[in-house]
Amino acid sequence: MPRSVNAVASRARKKRILKLAKGYWGKRKNVWTVAKNAVEKGLLYAYRDRRTKKRVIRSLWIQRINAAARMHGISYAQFMGKLLEANLDINRKVLADLAMNHPEAFEAVVRKVA
């Protein structure tokens, strides 16, 4: 009995990986073994960094709130503590947007809690 190889499936698998490797530099884009390793690594980074991105964005919001709060003579920690005491439920995303794009509204929030 002749050896059976599923060329259709293996070619499709290679095409899928090489399509994902499009835009890579050098052998990473057209040599099967190199492209396979590069794509696997890239997919791992993508999976990991979809989670890391959330942390990075939150820390950016905190930095923006801190900078704006310090312009009004109060630290980030004090400001967030006073927000909690005043029962103002404004999340960090909104506060950062106010600090960047609507400084007068942010100043009103600071005056309300201080």
N, CA, C and O atoms as a GROMACS GRO file, in nm:
protein
  456
    1MET      N    1   0.085  -0.118   0.000
    1MET     CA    2   0.000   0.000   0.000
    1MET      C    3   0.090   0.124   0.000
    1MET      O    4   0.184   0.132   0.079
    2PRO      N    5   0.061   0.221  -0.087
    2PRO     CA    6   0.146   0.339  -0.094
    2PRO      C    7   0.130   0.428   0.030
    2PRO      O    8   0.028   0.427   0.099
    3ARG      N    9   0.237   0.503   0.054
    3ARG     CA   10   0.235   0.595   0.168
    3ARG      C   11   0.135   0.708   0.139
    3ARG      O   12   0.130   0.762   0.029
    4SER      N   13   0.056   0.741   0.239
    4SER     CA   14  -0.046   0.845   0.222
    4SER      C   15   0.000   0.973   0.290
    4SER      O   16   0.031   0.973   0.409
    5VAL      N   17   0.005   1.081   0.216
    5VAL     CA   18   0.040   1.210   0.273
    5VAL      C   19  -0.072   1.308   0.239
    5VAL      O   20  -0.122   1.310   0.127
    6ASN      N   21  -0.108   1.386   0.334
    6ASN     CA   22  -0.216   1.483   0.312
    6ASN      C   23  -0.154   1.616   0.271
    6ASN      O   24  -0.142   1.708   0.353
    7ALA      N   25  -0.115   1.626   0.146
    7ALA     CA   26  -0.047   1.746   0.096
    7ALA      C   27  -0.137   1.868   0.103
    7ALA      O   28  -0.089   1.980   0.123
    8VAL      N   29  -0.267   1.848   0.085
    8VAL     CA   30  -0.360   1.962   0.086
    8VAL      C   31  -0.358   2.031   0.222
    8VAL      O   32  -0.349   2.153   0.231
    9ALA      N   33  -0.367   1.952   0.328
    9ALA     CA   34  -0.371   2.009   0.462
    9ALA      C   35  -0.237   2.071   0.501
    9ALA      O   36  -0.234   2.179   0.560
   10SER      N   37  -0.126   2.003   0.467
   10SER     CA   38   0.004   2.058   0.507
   10SER      C   39   0.035   2.186   0.430
   10SER      O   40   0.093   2.279   0.486
   11ARG      N   41  -0.005   2.192   0.301
   11ARG     CA   42   0.016   2.314   0.224
   11ARG      C   43  -0.069   2.427   0.281
   11ARG      O   44  -0.024   2.541   0.288
   12ALA      N   45  -0.191   2.397   0.320
   12ALA     CA   46  -0.280   2.500   0.377
   12ALA      C   47  -0.223   2.552   0.508
   12ALA      O   48  -0.229   2.671   0.536
   13ARG      N   49  -0.167   2.460   0.588
   13ARG     CA   50  -0.109   2.500   0.716
   13ARG      C   51   0.011   2.593   0.693
   13ARG      O   52   0.026   2.695   0.761
   14LYS      N   53   0.095   2.558   0.596
   14LYS     CA   54   0.212   2.641   0.565
   14LYS      C   55   0.169   2.776   0.509
   14LYS      O   56   0.227   2.880   0.544
   15LYS      N   57   0.068   2.775   0.423
   15LYS     CA   58   0.019   2.902   0.366
   15LYS      C   59  -0.034   2.994   0.476
   15LYS      O   60  -0.013   3.116   0.472
   16ARG      N   61  -0.103   2.934   0.573
   16ARG     CA   62  -0.160   3.016   0.681
   16ARG      C   63  -0.049   3.081   0.764
   16ARG      O   64  -0.058   3.199   0.798
   17ILE      N   65   0.055   3.004   0.795
   17ILE     CA   66   0.166   3.059   0.874
   17ILE      C   67   0.242   3.164   0.794
   17ILE      O   68   0.275   3.270   0.847
   18LEU      N   69   0.270   3.135   0.667
   18LEU     CA   70   0.345   3.231   0.585
   18LEU      C   71   0.265   3.359   0.561
   18LEU      O   72   0.322   3.467   0.546
   19LYS      N   73   0.133   3.346   0.557
   19LYS     CA   74   0.050   3.466   0.544
   19LYS      C   75   0.060   3.552   0.670
   19LYS      O   76   0.064   3.674   0.662
   20LEU      N   77   0.065   3.486   0.787
   20LEU     CA   78   0.082   3.561   0.913
   20LEU      C   79   0.220   3.625   0.922
   20LEU      O   80   0.237   3.726   0.991
   21ALA      N   81   0.319   3.566   0.851
   21ALA     CA   82   0.456   3.618   0.856
   21ALA      C   83   0.478   3.731   0.756
   21ALA      O   84   0.588   3.784   0.746
   22LYS      N   85   0.375   3.768   0.682
   22LYS     CA   86   0.389   3.874   0.582
   22LYS      C   87   0.432   4.004   0.652
   22LYS      O   88   0.374   4.044   0.753
   23GLY      N   89   0.533   4.068   0.595
   23GLY     CA   90   0.583   4.192   0.653
   23GLY      C   91   0.703   4.171   0.743
   23GLY      O   92   0.768   4.268   0.782
   24TYR      N   93   0.735   4.047   0.776
   24TYR     CA   94   0.855   4.020   0.855
   24TYR      C   95   0.977   4.042   0.768
   24TYR      O   96   0.968   4.047   0.646
   25TRP      N   97   1.094   4.057   0.833
   25TRP     CA   98   1.216   4.091   0.763
   25TRP      C   99   1.301   3.967   0.738
   25TRP      O  100   1.311   3.880   0.824
   26GLY      N  101   1.361   3.959   0.620
   26GLY     CA  102   1.455   3.852   0.589
   26GLY      C  103   1.388   3.717   0.574
   26GLY      O  104   1.278   3.706   0.519
   27LYS      N  105   1.455   3.613   0.624
   27LYS     CA  106   1.405   3.476   0.608
   27LYS      C  107   1.279   3.452   0.690
   27LYS      O  108   1.208   3.354   0.667
   28ARG      N  109   1.251   3.539   0.783
   28ARG     CA  110   1.133   3.521   0.868
   28ARG      C  111   1.004   3.524   0.787
   28ARG      O  112   0.901   3.474   0.833
   29LYS      N  113   1.007   3.582   0.670
   29LYS     CA  114   0.884   3.594   0.592
   29LYS      C  115   0.862   3.482   0.491
   29LYS      O  116   0.749   3.462   0.446
   30ASN      N  117   0.970   3.406   0.452
   30ASN     CA  118   0.948   3.310   0.345
   30ASN      C  119   1.013   3.173   0.366
   30ASN      O  120   0.992   3.083   0.285
   31VAL      N  121   1.090   3.154   0.472
   31VAL     CA  122   1.146   3.022   0.502
   31VAL      C  123   1.058   2.957   0.608
   31VAL      O  124   1.040   3.012   0.717
   32TRP      N  125   1.003   2.840   0.577
   32TRP     CA  126   0.901   2.778   0.660
   32TRP      C  127   0.940   2.766   0.806
   32TRP      O  128   0.864   2.811   0.892
   33THR      N  129   1.056   2.707   0.837
   33THR     CA  130   1.091   2.682   0.978
   33THR      C  131   1.113   2.811   1.053
   33THR      O  132   1.072   2.825   1.168
   34VAL      N  133   1.178   2.907   0.989
   34VAL     CA  134   1.205   3.035   1.054
   34VAL      C  135   1.074   3.112   1.073
   34VAL      O  136   1.050   3.170   1.179
   35ALA      N  137   0.991   3.112   0.969
   35ALA     CA  138   0.863   3.185   0.976
   35ALA      C  139   0.773   3.125   1.083
   35ALA      O  140   0.706   3.198   1.156
   36LYS      N  141   0.771   2.991   1.092
   36LYS     CA  142   0.686   2.925   1.191
   36LYS      C  143   0.724   2.968   1.332
   36LYS      O  144   0.638   2.999   1.414
   37ASN      N  145   0.855   2.970   1.361
   37ASN     CA  146   0.902   3.011   1.494
   37ASN      C  147   0.871   3.158   1.520
   37ASN      O  148   0.830   3.194   1.630
   38ALA      N  149   0.892   3.242   1.418
   38ALA     CA  150   0.868   3.385   1.436
   38ALA      C  151   0.720   3.413   1.460
   38ALA      O  152   0.685   3.496   1.545
   39VAL      N  153   0.634   3.346   1.387
   39VAL     CA  154   0.489   3.367   1.402
   39VAL      C  155   0.442   3.318   1.538
   39VAL      O  156   0.363   3.386   1.604
   40GLU      N  157   0.490   3.200   1.581
   40GLU     CA  158   0.451   3.149   1.714
   40GLU      C  159   0.492   3.246   1.823
   40GLU      O  160   0.414   3.274   1.915
   41LYS      N  161   0.614   3.298   1.814
   41LYS     CA  162   0.662   3.393   1.913
   41LYS      C  163   0.578   3.521   1.910
   41LYS      O  164   0.542   3.576   2.014
   42GLY      N  165   0.547   3.568   1.789
   42GLY     CA  166   0.467   3.688   1.774
   42GLY      C  167   0.328   3.672   1.832
   42GLY      O  168   0.275   3.763   1.895
   43LEU      N  169   0.268   3.554   1.812
   43LEU     CA  170   0.135   3.529   1.867
   43LEU      C  171   0.139   3.523   2.020
   43LEU      O  172   0.045   3.566   2.087
   44LEU      N  173   0.249   3.469   2.075
   44LEU     CA  174   0.263   3.468   2.221
   44LEU      C  175   0.274   3.611   2.276
   44LEU      O  176   0.212   3.644   2.376
   45TYR      N  177   0.354   3.694   2.208
   45TYR     CA  178   0.366   3.834   2.250
   45TYR      C  179   0.230   3.905   2.241
   45TYR      O  180   0.194   3.983   2.329
   46ALA      N  181   0.156   3.877   2.135
   46ALA     CA  182   0.026   3.943   2.118
   46ALA      C  183  -0.069   3.904   2.230
   46ALA      O  184  -0.140   3.988   2.285
   47TYR      N  185  -0.071   3.775   2.264
   47TYR     CA  186  -0.158   3.727   2.373
   47TYR      C  187  -0.118   3.793   2.505
   47TYR      O  188  -0.204   3.843   2.578
   48ARG      N  189   0.011   3.792   2.534
   48ARG     CA  190   0.060   3.849   2.660
   48ARG      C  191   0.030   3.999   2.668
   48ARG      O  192  -0.015   4.049   2.771
   49ASP      N  193   0.057   4.070   2.559
   49ASP     CA  194   0.049   4.215   2.564
   49ASP      C  195  -0.093   4.269   2.555
   49ASP      O  196  -0.117   4.386   2.585
   50ARG      N  197  -0.190   4.185   2.514
   50ARG     CA  198  -0.328   4.230   2.524
   50ARG      C  199  -0.366   4.248   2.669
   50ARG      O  200  -0.450   4.331   2.702
   51ARG      N  201  -0.304   4.171   2.757
   51ARG     CA  202  -0.329   4.187   2.901
   51ARG      C  203  -0.244   4.299   2.961
   51ARG      O  204  -0.291   4.374   3.046
   52THR      N  205  -0.120   4.310   2.916
   52THR     CA  206  -0.030   4.413   2.967
   52THR      C  207  -0.079   4.553   2.930
   52THR      O  208  -0.062   4.648   3.006
   53LYS      N  209  -0.141   4.564   2.813
   53LYS     CA  210  -0.190   4.693   2.764
   53LYS      C  211  -0.285   4.758   2.863
   53LYS      O  212  -0.282   4.880   2.882
   54LYS      N  213  -0.368   4.679   2.927
   54LYS     CA  214  -0.464   4.731   3.023
   54LYS      C  215  -0.393   4.795   3.142
   54LYS      O  216  -0.436   4.900   3.193
   55ARG      N  217  -0.284   4.731   3.187
   55ARG     CA  218  -0.206   4.786   3.299
   55ARG      C  219  -0.138   4.916   3.259
   55ARG      O  220  -0.136   5.013   3.336
   56VAL      N  221  -0.082   4.918   3.138
   56VAL     CA  222  -0.010   5.036   3.090
   56VAL      C  223  -0.104   5.155   3.078
   56VAL      O  224  -0.069   5.266   3.118
   57ILE      N  225  -0.223   5.132   3.024
   57ILE     CA  226  -0.320   5.240   3.006
   57ILE      C  227  -0.366   5.294   3.141
   57ILE      O  228  -0.379   5.415   3.159
   58ARG      N  229  -0.390   5.203   3.237
   58ARG     CA  230  -0.431   5.248   3.370
   58ARG      C  231  -0.322   5.334   3.436
   58ARG      O  232  -0.352   5.435   3.498
   59SER      N  233  -0.196   5.294   3.422
   59SER     CA  234  -0.088   5.373   3.481
   59SER      C  235  -0.075   5.509   3.413
   59SER      O  236  -0.038   5.607   3.477
   60LEU      N  237  -0.106   5.516   3.283
   60LEU     CA  238  -0.106   5.644   3.212
   60LEU      C  239  -0.215   5.735   3.266
   60LEU      O  240  -0.192   5.854   3.286
   61TRP      N  241  -0.334   5.678   3.291
   61TRP     CA  242  -0.442   5.758   3.351
   61TRP      C  243  -0.398   5.813   3.485
   61TRP      O  244  -0.420   5.931   3.515
   62ILE      N  245  -0.336   5.729   3.567
   62ILE     CA  246  -0.293   5.771   3.701
   62ILE      C  247  -0.190   5.884   3.691
   62ILE      O  248  -0.197   5.979   3.769
   63GLN      N  249  -0.096   5.874   3.598
   63GLN     CA  250   0.004   5.979   3.580
   63GLN      C  251  -0.061   6.111   3.541
   63GLN      O  252  -0.022   6.217   3.591
   64ARG      N  253  -0.159   6.105   3.453
   64ARG     CA  254  -0.226   6.227   3.409
   64ARG      C  255  -0.307   6.291   3.522
   64ARG      O  256  -0.307   6.413   3.538
   65ILE      N  257  -0.375   6.207   3.599
   65ILE     CA  258  -0.453   6.259   3.712
   65ILE      C  259  -0.360   6.321   3.815
   65ILE      O  260  -0.388   6.428   3.869
   66ASN      N  261  -0.248   6.254   3.842
   66ASN     CA  262  -0.151   6.303   3.940
   66ASN      C  263  -0.095   6.438   3.898
   66ASN      O  264  -0.086   6.530   3.979
   67ALA      N  265  -0.058   6.450   3.769
   67ALA     CA  266  -0.003   6.577   3.720
   67ALA      C  267  -0.105   6.690   3.733
   67ALA      O  268  -0.071   6.800   3.776
   68ALA      N  269  -0.229   6.662   3.696
   68ALA     CA  270  -0.333   6.766   3.704
   68ALA      C  271  -0.365   6.800   3.849
   68ALA      O  272  -0.388   6.917   3.882
   69ALA      N  273  -0.368   6.700   3.936
   69ALA     CA  274  -0.400   6.725   4.076
   69ALA      C  275  -0.290   6.808   4.142
   69ALA      O  276  -0.319   6.897   4.221
   70ARG      N  277  -0.165   6.779   4.109
   70ARG     CA  278  -0.054   6.854   4.168
   70ARG      C  279  -0.053   6.999   4.123
   70ARG      O  280  -0.002   7.086   4.194
   71MET      N  281  -0.109   7.027   4.004
   71MET     CA  282  -0.122   7.166   3.960
   71MET      C  283  -0.218   7.243   4.051
   71MET      O  284  -0.215   7.366   4.056
   72HIS      N  285  -0.304   7.169   4.120
   72HIS     CA  286  -0.398   7.231   4.214
   72HIS      C  287  -0.355   7.210   4.359
   72HIS      O  288  -0.435   7.231   4.451
   73GLY      N  289  -0.230   7.169   4.380
   73GLY     CA  290  -0.173   7.160   4.514
   73GLY      C  291  -0.215   7.038   4.595
   73GLY      O  292  -0.220   7.045   4.718
   74ILE      N  293  -0.246   6.929   4.529
   74ILE     CA  294  -0.288   6.808   4.600
   74ILE      C  295  -0.225   6.688   4.529
   74ILE      O  296  -0.214   6.688   4.407
   75SER      N  297  -0.185   6.587   4.605
   75SER     CA  298  -0.126   6.469   4.542
   75SER      C  299  -0.235   6.375   4.492
   75SER      O  300  -0.352   6.389   4.528
   76TYR      N  301  -0.194   6.278   4.410
   76TYR     CA  302  -0.289   6.180   4.355
   76TYR      C  303  -0.357   6.102   4.466
   76TYR      O  304  -0.479   6.084   4.465
   77ALA      N  305  -0.276   6.054   4.563
   77ALA     CA  306  -0.331   5.970   4.670
   77ALA      C  307  -0.432   6.047   4.754
   77ALA      O  308  -0.538   5.995   4.789
   78GLN      N  309  -0.400   6.172   4.787
   78GLN     CA  310  -0.492   6.255   4.865
   78GLN      C  311  -0.620   6.282   4.785
   78GLN      O  312  -0.730   6.276   4.838
   79PHE      N  313  -0.602   6.311   4.657
   79PHE     CA  314  -0.717   6.341   4.572
   79PHE      C  315  -0.812   6.222   4.562
   79PHE      O  316  -0.933   6.238   4.574
   80MET      N  317  -0.756   6.102   4.540
   80MET     CA  318  -0.840   5.983   4.528
   80MET      C  319  -0.907   5.950   4.661
   80MET      O  320  -1.021   5.904   4.664
   81GLY      N  321  -0.836   5.973   4.771
   81GLY     CA  322  -0.895   5.950   4.902
   81GLY      C  323  -1.012   6.044   4.930
   81GLY      O  324  -1.114   6.002   4.983
   82LYS      N  325  -0.996   6.171   4.892
   82LYS     CA  326  -1.104   6.268   4.911
   82LYS      C  327  -1.222   6.242   4.818
   82LYS      O  328  -1.336   6.269   4.854
   83LEU      N  329  -1.194   6.190   4.698
   83LEU     CA  330  -1.302   6.151   4.608
   83LEU      C  331  -1.386   6.042   4.671
   83LEU      O  332  -1.509   6.043   4.662
   84LEU      N  333  -1.319   5.947   4.734
   84LEU     CA  334  -1.388   5.836   4.800
   84LEU      C  335  -1.473   5.887   4.916
   84LEU      O  336  -1.588   5.844   4.934
   85GLU      N  337  -1.416   5.978   4.996
   85GLU     CA  338  -1.490   6.035   5.110
   85GLU      C  339  -1.613   6.113   5.064
   85GLU      O  340  -1.718   6.108   5.128
   86ALA      N  341  -1.598   6.184   4.951
   86ALA     CA  342  -1.709   6.267   4.902
   86ALA      C  343  -1.812   6.186   4.824
   86ALA      O  344  -1.909   6.242   4.773
   87ASN      N  345  -1.793   6.054   4.816
   87ASN     CA  346  -1.884   5.964   4.743
   87ASN      C  347  -1.902   6.006   4.597
   87ASN      O  348  -2.011   5.994   4.542
   88LEU      N  349  -1.795   6.053   4.535
   88LEU     CA  350  -1.798   6.084   4.392
   88LEU      C  351  -1.742   5.963   4.318
   88LEU      O  352  -1.623   5.934   4.325
   89ASP      N  353  -1.829   5.893   4.247
   89ASP     CA  354  -1.786   5.774   4.174
   89ASP      C  355  -1.749   5.812   4.031
   89ASP      O  356  -1.827   5.793   3.938
   90ILE      N  357  -1.628   5.865   4.016
   90ILE     CA  358  -1.576   5.898   3.883
   90ILE      C  359  -1.454   5.809   3.863
   90ILE      O  360  -1.360   5.812   3.943
   91ASN      N  361  -1.454   5.731   3.757
   91ASN     CA  362  -1.342   5.640   3.737
   91ASN      C  363  -1.219   5.712   3.681
   91ASN      O  364  -1.227   5.828   3.638
   92ARG      N  365  -1.107   5.643   3.683
   92ARG     CA  366  -0.980   5.704   3.643
   92ARG      C  367  -0.977   5.743   3.496
   92ARG      O  368  -0.913   5.841   3.459
   93LYS      N  369  -1.046   5.666   3.413
   93LYS     CA  370  -1.049   5.698   3.270
   93LYS      C  371  -1.114   5.834   3.247
   93LYS      O  372  -1.062   5.916   3.170
   94VAL      N  373  -1.225   5.859   3.313
   94VAL     CA  374  -1.296   5.986   3.298
   94VAL      C  375  -1.216   6.100   3.360
   94VAL      O  376  -1.207   6.208   3.303
   95LEU      N  377  -1.158   6.074   3.477
   95LEU     CA  378  -1.077   6.178   3.542
   95LEU      C  379  -0.957   6.217   3.456
   95LEU      O  380  -0.925   6.336   3.444
   96ALA      N  381  -0.892   6.119   3.394
   96ALA     CA  382  -0.778   6.148   3.307
   96ALA      C  383  -0.822   6.229   3.186
   96ALA      O  384  -0.751   6.320   3.142
   97ASP      N  385  -0.938   6.196   3.131
   97ASP     CA  386  -0.989   6.272   3.017
   97ASP      C  387  -1.022   6.416   3.056
   97ASP      O  388  -0.993   6.510   2.982
   98LEU      N  389  -1.082   6.431   3.173
   98LEU     CA  390  -1.110   6.567   3.222
   98LEU      C  391  -0.980   6.645   3.242
   98LEU      O  392  -0.970   6.762   3.206
   99ALA      N  393  -0.880   6.579   3.300
   99ALA     CA  394  -0.753   6.645   3.327
   99ALA      C  395  -0.685   6.692   3.199
   99ALA      O  396  -0.627   6.800   3.195
  100MET      N  397  -0.694   6.609   3.094
  100MET     CA  398  -0.627   6.642   2.969
  100MET      C  399  -0.706   6.742   2.884
  100MET      O  400  -0.650   6.839   2.834
  101ASN      N  401  -0.836   6.716   2.867
  101ASN     CA  402  -0.914   6.789   2.768
  101ASN      C  403  -1.006   6.897   2.824
  101ASN      O  404  -1.047   6.988   2.752
  102HIS      N  405  -1.040   6.887   2.954
  102HIS     CA  406  -1.131   6.984   3.015
  102HIS      C  407  -1.076   7.024   3.152
  102HIS      O  408  -1.132   6.985   3.255
  103PRO      N  409  -0.968   7.102   3.155
  103PRO     CA  410  -0.905   7.136   3.283
  103PRO      C  411  -0.997   7.214   3.378
  103PRO      O  412  -0.985   7.203   3.500
  104GLU      N  413  -1.089   7.292   3.323
  104GLU     CA  414  -1.180   7.368   3.410
  104GLU      C  415  -1.276   7.274   3.481
  104GLU      O  416  -1.311   7.296   3.597
  105ALA      N  417  -1.319   7.170   3.413
  105ALA     CA  418  -1.407   7.070   3.477
  105ALA      C  419  -1.331   6.992   3.584
  105ALA      O  420  -1.385   6.961   3.690
  106PHE      N  421  -1.205   6.959   3.555
  106PHE     CA  422  -1.123   6.889   3.654
  106PHE      C  423  -1.101   6.976   3.777
  106PHE      O  424  -1.104   6.928   3.891
  107GLU      N  425  -1.079   7.106   3.753
  107GLU     CA  426  -1.062   7.200   3.865
  107GLU      C  427  -1.188   7.205   3.951
  107GLU      O  428  -1.179   7.216   4.073
  108ALA      N  429  -1.305   7.198   3.888
  108ALA     CA  430  -1.430   7.199   3.962
  108ALA      C  431  -1.440   7.073   4.050
  108ALA      O  432  -1.488   7.081   4.163
  109VAL      N  433  -1.396   6.960   3.999
  109VAL     CA  434  -1.396   6.836   4.077
  109VAL      C  435  -1.303   6.849   4.196
  109VAL      O  436  -1.336   6.809   4.307
  110VAL      N  437  -1.184   6.907   4.172
  110VAL     CA  438  -1.088   6.925   4.282
  110VAL      C  439  -1.145   7.017   4.389
  110VAL      O  440  -1.132   6.989   4.508
  111ARG      N  441  -1.209   7.126   4.346
  111ARG     CA  442  -1.269   7.218   4.444
  111ARG      C  443  -1.382   7.151   4.521
  111ARG      O  444  -1.400   7.178   4.640
  112LYS      N  445  -1.456   7.065   4.456
  112LYS     CA  446  -1.568   6.996   4.521
  112LYS      C  447  -1.519   6.903   4.632
  112LYS      O  448  -1.582   6.894   4.738
  113VAL      N  449  -1.407   6.833   4.609
  113VAL     CA  450  -1.360   6.737   4.708
  113VAL      C  451  -1.270   6.799   4.814
  113VAL      O  452  -1.257   6.744   4.924
  114ALA      N  453  -1.209   6.912   4.785
  114ALA     CA  454  -1.114   6.973   4.880
  114ALA      C  455  -1.185   7.051   4.989
  114ALA      O  456  -1.119   7.108   5.076
   0.00000   0.00000   0.00000
